[in-house]
Amino acid sequence: MAPRGVLLFEIFPSFHTFELGFGADGRRSPLGAPFQRDVLGSETLPTIREPEEALREMLDDPEVGFQLGMTRASLRGHEARFPIRIAWGALDRLTVGATVPIIRRRVEGGITFAPSDANVGPNPYFE
């Protein structure tokens, strides 16, 4: 509460970092968990399904499949809040004010591709 005739200006910054979220089952899990795959194949990447089917037809073997290895993802979220409050003491027991919330959120991360157990992938000559 601001005294009569006084203009009050306040900023209360807060910073939060998080790496966990809630999964479909309601349990806490890493944010990158939905992007981690032990086997990266045509079930996950539909763009390789057509070449995989063509190879199966050429070899006449329905068991042949493309595997690009596994992926591991790491995500971290950041949130910065800067609520700005302006208040003016109109009377001894009346303060008129407003709060403007300024919130900045971002997520950063990376995906690691491990070609172990892969049978297709980029040509090592060009890496």
Sequence and secondary structure as in RCSB ss.txt:
>XXXX:A:sequence
MAPRGVLLFEIFPSFHTFELGFGADGRRSPLGAPFQRDVLGSETLPTIREPEEALREMLDDPEVGFQLGMTRASL
RGHEARFPIRIAWGALDRLTVGATVPIIRRRVEGGITFAPSDANVGPNPYFE
>XXXX:A:secstr
   TT EEEEE  EEEEE EEE TTS EEETTGGG BSS BTTT GGGHHHHHHHHHHHT TT   B  EEEEEE
EEEEEEEEEEEEEEEETTEEEEEEEEEEEEEEEEEEEEE TT SS   GGG 
